[in-house]
């Protein structure tokens, strides 16, 4: 989702700093992925957000996969026929890396096309949509300094993810993806520089915010997130070893 910070006034009264954010919708999917907006199905927090009433059966079919023994490769292959597996791996790896405390039993959104369109994204496979991640990276001490095993956290809250973790191929691919995201997308140097650049945007806005609401310390939050990023790789290696039985170099 594209987003930018903004300052809100209601009837001329200052009301704080917000983020103006692009909304996930059928129009968004048509613009971003070139699919017909009338042919998309979107599920948000277990409910049909876009599509026709009968489309919910597609999502129920996906959730029913959790009842299968995913240690059996044939069942895992069925799952990969229904889901863009790299989208799934990237999505769950990101949620676990950032330690999202309000997920995956909440804030889950995914989409597919109803019928095949003959395009890369019009293949009827489910793909995941990341959103609402501010309860992450140990903000407000929500992650015990990053020590909460978020793989176990996700397994306890999502029976499909737990089932998939019984499959050897999935576990190896998930471990690889998690470390790729850690070392590339959240490369310590680059992520720290990006975080500081974002903080520079917010700092001038916070004096007025503090006057109105009495809090809003950017520097302490940014410092905490920098520490989180710096120590995350070692923590993830421990989670992977404990929960997936894989040793990562």
SULZIPE-V832754 format. One record per residue. N is the residue number from 0. RES is the residue in three letters. SS is DSSP state (2 for helix, 1 for strand, 0 for the rest). PHI is phi in whole degrees, -180 to 180 (* if undefined). PSI is psi in degrees with one decimal (* if undefined). Layout:
N | RES | SS | PHI | PSI
N | RES | SS | PHI | PSI
//
This chain:
0 | UNK | 0 | * | 125.3
1 | UNK | 0 | -70 | 145.8
2 | UNK | 1 | -156 | 158.5
3 | UNK | 1 | -152 | 147.4
4 | UNK | 1 | -71 | 151.7
5 | UNK | 1 | -150 | 161.1
6 | UNK | 1 | -107 | 131.8
7 | UNK | 1 | -105 | 135.1
8 | UNK | 1 | -122 | 133.1
9 | UNK | 1 | -113 | 115.7
10 | UNK | 0 | 51 | 39.3
11 | UNK | 0 | 85 | -4.6
12 | UNK | 1 | -97 | 131.1
13 | UNK | 1 | -61 | 132.3
14 | UNK | 1 | -131 | 15.5
15 | UNK | 1 | 105 | -176.4
16 | UNK | 1 | -100 | 130.9
17 | UNK | 1 | -130 | 173.3
18 | UNK | 1 | -117 | 121.0
19 | UNK | 1 | -80 | 113.9
20 | UNK | 1 | -124 | 138.2
21 | UNK | 0 | -62 | 137.1
22 | UNK | 0 | -94 | 134.0
23 | UNK | 0 | -70 | 127.2
24 | UNK | 0 | -160 | 178.1
25 | UNK | 2 | -64 | -35.7
26 | UNK | 2 | -65 | -42.4
27 | UNK | 2 | -58 | -47.1
28 | UNK | 2 | -66 | -37.3
29 | UNK | 2 | -65 | -43.1
30 | UNK | 2 | -71 | -40.6
31 | UNK | 2 | -83 | -33.9
32 | UNK | 2 | -121 | 0.3
33 | UNK | 0 | 70 | 26.0
34 | UNK | 0 | -101 | 159.6
35 | UNK | 0 | -72 | 121.6
36 | UNK | 2 | -63 | -23.4
37 | UNK | 2 | -83 | -0.6
38 | UNK | 2 | -115 | 15.8
39 | UNK | 1 | -106 | 149.8
40 | UNK | 1 | -122 | 126.6
41 | UNK | 1 | -125 | 129.9
42 | UNK | 1 | -112 | 130.6
43 | UNK | 1 | -129 | 119.7
44 | UNK | 0 | 50 | 45.4
45 | UNK | 0 | 79 | 3.3
46 | UNK | 1 | -121 | 152.1
47 | UNK | 1 | -71 | 118.4
48 | UNK | 1 | -102 | -35.6
49 | UNK | 1 | -139 | 140.9
50 | UNK | 0 | 125 | -168.7
51 | UNK | 0 | -104 | 155.0
52 | UNK | 2 | -52 | -41.1
53 | UNK | 2 | -70 | -14.1
54 | UNK | 2 | -69 | -18.6
55 | UNK | 2 | -61 | -25.2
56 | UNK | 2 | -61 | -30.1
57 | UNK | 2 | -63 | -41.6
58 | UNK | 2 | -70 | -39.4
59 | UNK | 2 | -62 | -37.8
60 | UNK | 2 | -61 | -39.7
61 | UNK | 2 | -65 | -47.5
62 | UNK | 2 | -64 | -31.3
63 | UNK | 2 | -67 | -16.8
64 | UNK | 2 | -62 | -23.5
65 | UNK | 2 | -65 | -19.3
66 | UNK | 2 | -82 | -10.8
67 | UNK | 0 | -88 | 156.4
68 | UNK | 0 | -81 | 100.3
69 | UNK | 0 | -76 | -7.2
70 | UNK | 0 | -69 | -19.9
71 | UNK | 0 | -81 | 118.4
72 | UNK | 2 | -59 | -33.1
73 | UNK | 2 | -61 | -37.6
74 | UNK | 2 | -70 | -38.8
75 | UNK | 2 | -65 | -36.4
76 | UNK | 2 | -64 | -36.9
77 | UNK | 2 | -61 | -42.0
78 | UNK | 2 | -61 | -43.3
79 | UNK | 2 | -69 | -20.5
80 | UNK | 2 | -74 | -24.7
81 | UNK | 2 | -95 | -22.6
82 | UNK | 1 | -128 | 140.6
83 | UNK | 0 | -70 | 102.1
84 | UNK | 2 | -64 | -34.4
85 | UNK | 2 | -69 | -35.0
86 | UNK | 2 | -61 | -43.6
87 | UNK | 2 | -63 | -48.1
88 | UNK | 2 | -61 | -46.6
89 | UNK | 2 | -62 | -42.8
90 | UNK | 2 | -65 | -48.9
91 | UNK | 2 | -72 | -35.3
92 | UNK | 2 | -64 | -39.4
93 | UNK | 2 | -66 | -46.5
94 | UNK | 2 | -59 | -37.5
95 | UNK | 2 | -76 | -39.8
96 | UNK | 2 | -58 | -49.9
97 | UNK | 2 | -78 | -7.6
98 | UNK | 0 | 64 | 47.0
99 | UNK | 0 | -64 | 113.3
100 | UNK | 0 | -81 | -8.9
101 | UNK | 0 | -117 | 45.2
102 | UNK | 0 | -171 | 153.3
103 | UNK | 0 | -96 | 15.8
104 | UNK | 0 | -86 | 6.0
105 | UNK | 0 | -156 | 163.8
106 | UNK | 0 | 57 | 45.1
107 | UNK | 0 | -114 | 127.9
108 | UNK | 1 | -138 | 138.6
109 | UNK | 1 | -150 | 160.2
110 | UNK | 1 | -147 | 163.3
111 | UNK | 1 | -159 | 167.8
112 | UNK | 1 | -88 | 149.1
113 | UNK | 0 | -68 | -45.1
114 | UNK | 0 | -128 | 162.4
115 | UNK | 0 | -73 | 138.8
116 | UNK | 0 | -113 | -4.6
117 | UNK | 0 | 80 | 17.5
118 | UNK | 0 | -119 | 171.5
119 | UNK | 0 | -58 | -39.8
120 | UNK | 0 | -101 | -8.2
121 | UNK | 0 | -93 | 48.7
122 | UNK | 0 | -111 | 8.5
123 | UNK | 0 | 69 | 12.3
124 | UNK | 0 | -89 | 144.0
125 | UNK | 1 | -72 | 139.4
126 | UNK | 1 | -133 | 151.5
127 | UNK | 1 | -104 | 152.5
128 | UNK | 0 | -127 | 108.3
129 | UNK | 0 | -76 | 131.2
130 | UNK | 0 | -161 | 165.4
131 | UNK | 0 | 53 | 66.5
132 | UNK | 0 | -113 | 16.0
133 | UNK | 0 | -73 | -13.1
134 | UNK | 0 | -92 | 55.3
135 | UNK | 0 | -137 | 176.4
136 | UNK | 0 | 54 | 38.2
137 | UNK | 0 | 65 | 18.8
138 | UNK | 2 | -60 | 138.7
139 | UNK | 2 | 60 | 24.4
140 | UNK | 2 | 67 | 23.2
141 | UNK | 0 | -72 | -11.7
142 | UNK | 0 | -122 | 18.7
143 | UNK | 2 | 50 | 45.9
144 | UNK | 2 | 72 | 15.3
145 | UNK | 2 | 92 | 5.3
146 | UNK | 0 | -89 | -10.8
147 | UNK | 0 | -65 | 126.5
148 | UNK | 0 | -73 | 99.6
149 | UNK | 2 | -76 | -16.3
150 | UNK | 2 | -69 | -46.5
151 | UNK | 2 | -64 | -39.6
152 | UNK | 2 | -55 | -47.4
153 | UNK | 2 | -68 | -39.5
154 | UNK | 2 | -62 | -38.7
155 | UNK | 2 | -70 | -23.4
156 | UNK | 2 | -109 | -5.4
157 | UNK | 0 | -143 | 104.8
158 | UNK | 2 | -68 | -27.0
159 | UNK | 2 | -70 | -44.3
160 | UNK | 2 | -61 | -41.1
161 | UNK | 2 | -62 | -40.8
162 | UNK | 2 | -64 | -41.6
163 | UNK | 2 | -64 | -31.2
164 | UNK | 0 | -70 | -3.1
165 | UNK | 0 | -88 | -5.6
166 | UNK | 0 | -99 | 128.1
167 | UNK | 2 | -62 | -44.5
168 | UNK | 2 | -63 | -44.4
169 | UNK | 2 | -61 | -45.7
170 | UNK | 2 | -60 | -44.0
171 | UNK | 2 | -66 | -44.7
172 | UNK | 2 | -65 | -36.1
173 | UNK | 2 | -69 | -42.3
174 | UNK | 2 | -61 | -43.6
175 | UNK | 2 | -63 | -43.8
176 | UNK | 2 | -66 | -41.3
177 | UNK | 2 | -61 | -41.7
178 | UNK | 2 | -74 | -32.7
179 | UNK | 2 | -62 | -44.5
180 | UNK | 2 | -65 | -39.6
181 | UNK | 2 | -63 | -46.5
182 | UNK | 2 | -86 | -22.4
183 | UNK | 2 | -110 | -64.4
184 | UNK | 2 | -62 | -37.0
185 | UNK | 0 | -116 | 36.3
186 | UNK | 0 | -47 | 129.7
187 | UNK | 2 | -55 | -48.4
188 | UNK | 2 | -65 | -49.7
189 | UNK | 2 | -69 | -40.2
190 | UNK | 2 | -67 | -37.5
191 | UNK | 2 | -65 | -41.2
192 | UNK | 2 | -65 | -41.4
193 | UNK | 2 | -65 | -41.8
194 | UNK | 2 | -61 | -42.6
195 | UNK | 2 | -67 | -38.1
196 | UNK | 2 | -63 | -38.9
197 | UNK | 2 | -68 | -39.3
198 | UNK | 2 | -61 | -36.0
199 | UNK | 2 | -61 | -31.3
200 | UNK | 2 | -69 | -38.7
201 | UNK | 2 | -84 | -31.0
202 | UNK | 2 | -53 | -47.1
203 | UNK | 2 | -66 | -16.8
204 | UNK | 2 | -89 | -12.9
205 | UNK | 2 | -87 | -20.1
206 | UNK | 2 | -61 | -46.0
207 | UNK | 2 | -67 | -36.2
208 | UNK | 2 | -63 | -43.3
209 | UNK | 2 | -64 | -38.4
210 | UNK | 2 | -61 | -36.1
211 | UNK | 2 | -82 | -40.4
212 | UNK | 2 | -117 | -12.7
213 | UNK | 0 | 82 | 4.3
214 | UNK | 0 | -145 | -174.2
215 | UNK | 0 | 119 | 46.4
216 | UNK | 0 | -85 | 98.4
217 | UNK | 2 | -64 | -46.3
218 | UNK | 2 | -62 | -41.1
219 | UNK | 2 | -68 | -37.7
220 | UNK | 2 | -68 | -42.0
221 | UNK | 2 | -65 | -42.0
222 | UNK | 2 | -60 | -41.7
223 | UNK | 2 | -64 | -40.7
224 | UNK | 2 | -69 | -34.9
225 | UNK | 2 | -63 | -41.7
226 | UNK | 2 | -64 | -39.7
227 | UNK | 2 | -60 | -48.2
228 | UNK | 2 | -62 | -42.8
229 | UNK | 2 | -63 | -34.0
230 | UNK | 2 | -100 | 1.2
231 | UNK | 2 | -70 | -37.3
232 | UNK | 2 | -60 | -45.9
233 | UNK | 2 | -63 | -39.5
234 | UNK | 2 | -65 | -43.9
235 | UNK | 2 | -64 | -39.1
236 | UNK | 2 | -58 | -40.1
237 | UNK | 2 | -66 | -42.2
238 | UNK | 2 | -63 | -43.2
239 | UNK | 2 | -63 | -42.3
240 | UNK | 2 | -65 | -44.5
241 | UNK | 2 | -71 | -44.4
242 | UNK | 2 | -94 | -27.8
243 | UNK | 2 | -115 | -8.4
244 | UNK | 0 | 70 | 28.0
245 | UNK | 0 | -120 | 132.3
246 | UNK | 0 | -97 | 123.0
247 | UNK | 0 | -103 | 133.3
248 | UNK | 0 | -75 | *
//
